[in-house]
Amino acid sequence: MMIDELGRSTGLERPVLDTSEFVEECASFIGINVEDLAGRGRAVDVVRAREMLAKLGVERYGLRVKNIASEFNKSAEAASRMVSRGAEKRMMNIEFREEYDELDRHIVRAVRRSGRNIISGSLAPLPIGSLRHRVPDLLRPTKRPKSLQHLSKMKQVISNQ
């Protein structure tokens, strides 16, 4: 995401969609039935669509993996694997990445045409509880290692003498 000279995001403005709206809009654009996405089929185009929708929904629209799993009639673990495979394919496969970005632009255009709510920035707002999952581990407060705690106590004892 880029920032302009006034500090505003130059990223796409993304709509706030619930998971079923998102899946329906994506499926209609891709040309796959929602029933096929939620089915047990393993056709290459269906698996690819699941991975693309799962990754796009989680990454750019702030959807929860468990909600995507519910829409696809899969377990949360299976949906998480879809997101991971979608991320890997987006990084390694130029064609997948272009289709992924085109699908993202289509959703924004379709929602804009319908007059529904659009949120400025690169992500739709997330529920406060889900933000803690997005903070890198390095930024989370942690306990000091016991070796350092012991060292601090030793310093205090020495300085008190």
C-alpha positions as CSV (number, residue, x, y, z in Angstrom):
1,M,0.0,0.0,0.0
2,M,1.3,3.4,-0.9
3,I,0.7,6.7,0.8
4,D,0.4,10.0,-1.1
5,E,1.9,13.3,-0.1
6,L,-1.0,14.1,2.2
7,G,-0.7,10.8,4.1
8,R,-3.8,9.2,2.5
9,S,-3.8,5.6,1.3
10,T,-3.6,5.1,-2.4
11,G,-4.9,1.5,-2.0
12,L,-8.2,0.4,-3.4
13,E,-11.3,1.3,-1.3
14,R,-12.8,-2.0,-0.4
15,P,-16.4,-2.8,0.5
16,V,-17.6,-4.3,3.7
17,L,-19.1,-7.6,2.7
18,D,-20.2,-10.6,4.7
19,T,-18.8,-13.9,3.7
20,S,-21.8,-15.1,1.8
21,E,-22.0,-11.9,-0.3
22,F,-18.3,-12.1,-1.0
23,V,-18.4,-15.7,-2.1
24,E,-21.5,-15.1,-4.3
25,E,-19.9,-12.1,-6.0
26,C,-16.6,-13.9,-6.6
27,A,-18.3,-17.1,-7.8
28,S,-20.4,-15.2,-10.3
29,F,-17.4,-13.3,-11.7
30,I,-15.3,-16.5,-12.0
31,G,-18.2,-18.5,-13.4
32,I,-18.4,-21.2,-10.8
33,N,-21.5,-22.2,-8.9
34,V,-21.5,-21.5,-5.1
35,E,-22.7,-25.1,-4.8
36,D,-19.6,-26.4,-6.5
37,L,-17.4,-24.4,-4.1
38,A,-19.2,-25.8,-1.2
39,G,-19.2,-29.3,-2.6
40,R,-16.8,-32.2,-2.3
41,G,-15.5,-31.8,-5.9
42,R,-11.7,-31.7,-6.5
43,A,-11.8,-30.4,-10.1
44,V,-8.7,-28.2,-10.7
45,D,-10.7,-25.0,-11.5
46,V,-12.9,-25.5,-8.3
47,V,-9.9,-26.0,-6.0
48,R,-8.1,-23.0,-7.6
49,A,-11.2,-20.9,-7.1
50,R,-11.5,-22.0,-3.4
51,E,-7.9,-21.1,-2.8
52,M,-8.2,-17.7,-4.5
53,L,-11.4,-16.8,-2.7
54,A,-10.1,-17.9,0.7
55,K,-6.9,-15.9,0.4
56,L,-8.5,-12.8,-1.1
57,G,-11.3,-12.8,1.5
58,V,-8.9,-13.2,4.5
59,E,-6.1,-10.9,3.2
60,R,-8.0,-8.0,1.6
61,Y,-11.5,-8.1,3.0
62,G,-10.9,-9.1,6.6
63,L,-13.1,-12.2,6.5
64,R,-12.6,-14.9,9.1
65,V,-11.2,-18.3,8.1
66,K,-14.0,-20.0,10.1
67,N,-16.7,-18.1,8.1
68,I,-15.1,-19.1,4.8
69,A,-14.9,-22.7,6.0
70,S,-18.6,-22.5,6.8
71,E,-19.4,-21.2,3.3
72,F,-17.4,-23.9,1.7
73,N,-18.7,-26.7,4.0
74,K,-15.1,-27.4,5.1
75,S,-13.3,-27.5,8.4
76,A,-11.5,-24.5,9.7
77,E,-8.2,-26.4,9.2
78,A,-9.0,-27.1,5.5
79,A,-9.9,-23.5,5.0
80,S,-6.7,-22.4,6.6
81,R,-4.8,-24.7,4.2
82,M,-6.7,-23.1,1.3
83,V,-5.5,-19.7,2.4
84,S,-1.9,-20.9,2.7
85,R,-2.0,-22.5,-0.7
86,G,-3.6,-19.4,-2.2
87,A,-0.8,-17.3,-0.7
88,E,1.9,-19.6,-2.1
89,K,0.3,-19.6,-5.6
90,R,-0.1,-15.8,-5.6
91,M,3.6,-15.5,-4.9
92,M,4.8,-18.2,-7.3
93,N,2.3,-18.0,-10.2
94,I,2.0,-14.8,-12.2
95,E,-1.3,-15.9,-13.9
96,F,-2.8,-16.7,-10.5
97,R,-1.7,-13.3,-9.1
98,E,-3.2,-11.4,-12.1
99,E,-6.5,-13.3,-11.7
100,Y,-6.5,-12.6,-8.0
101,D,-5.9,-8.9,-8.5
102,E,-8.6,-8.7,-11.2
103,L,-11.1,-10.5,-9.0
104,D,-10.3,-7.9,-6.2
105,R,-10.9,-5.0,-8.6
106,H,-14.1,-6.6,-9.9
107,I,-15.6,-6.9,-6.4
108,V,-14.8,-3.2,-5.7
109,R,-16.3,-2.1,-9.0
110,A,-19.4,-4.3,-8.6
111,V,-20.1,-3.0,-5.1
112,R,-19.5,0.6,-6.2
113,R,-22.0,0.2,-9.0
114,S,-24.6,-1.2,-6.6
115,G,-24.1,1.8,-4.3
116,R,-23.2,-0.2,-1.2
117,N,-20.8,0.9,1.6
118,I,-17.1,1.3,0.6
119,I,-14.4,1.7,3.3
120,S,-11.3,3.7,2.4
121,G,-8.0,1.9,2.8
122,S,-6.7,-1.5,1.9
123,L,-8.7,-3.5,4.4
124,A,-12.3,-3.4,5.5
125,P,-12.6,-2.7,9.3
126,L,-11.9,-5.7,11.4
127,P,-13.6,-6.6,14.7
128,I,-11.4,-5.5,17.6
129,G,-11.0,-9.1,18.8
130,S,-9.5,-10.2,15.5
131,L,-6.8,-7.5,15.6
132,R,-4.7,-9.3,18.2
133,H,-4.3,-12.2,15.7
134,R,-2.8,-9.8,13.2
135,V,-0.1,-8.2,15.5
136,P,3.3,-9.8,14.9
137,D,4.6,-11.9,17.8
138,L,7.6,-9.6,18.1
139,L,5.3,-6.6,18.9
140,R,3.4,-8.4,21.6
141,P,4.5,-7.8,25.2
142,T,6.2,-10.9,26.6
143,K,7.7,-11.9,29.9
144,R,11.3,-11.5,30.3
145,P,13.3,-14.7,30.0
146,K,14.1,-16.2,33.4
147,S,17.8,-15.6,32.8
148,L,17.2,-11.9,32.5
149,Q,14.9,-11.8,35.5
150,H,17.6,-13.4,37.5
151,L,20.1,-10.9,36.2
152,S,17.9,-8.0,37.2
153,K,17.5,-9.3,40.7
154,M,21.3,-9.7,41.0
155,K,21.8,-6.1,39.9
156,Q,19.3,-4.9,42.5
157,V,21.1,-6.9,45.2
158,I,24.5,-5.5,44.2
159,S,23.2,-1.9,43.9
160,N,21.6,-2.1,47.4
161,Q,24.9,-3.2,49.0
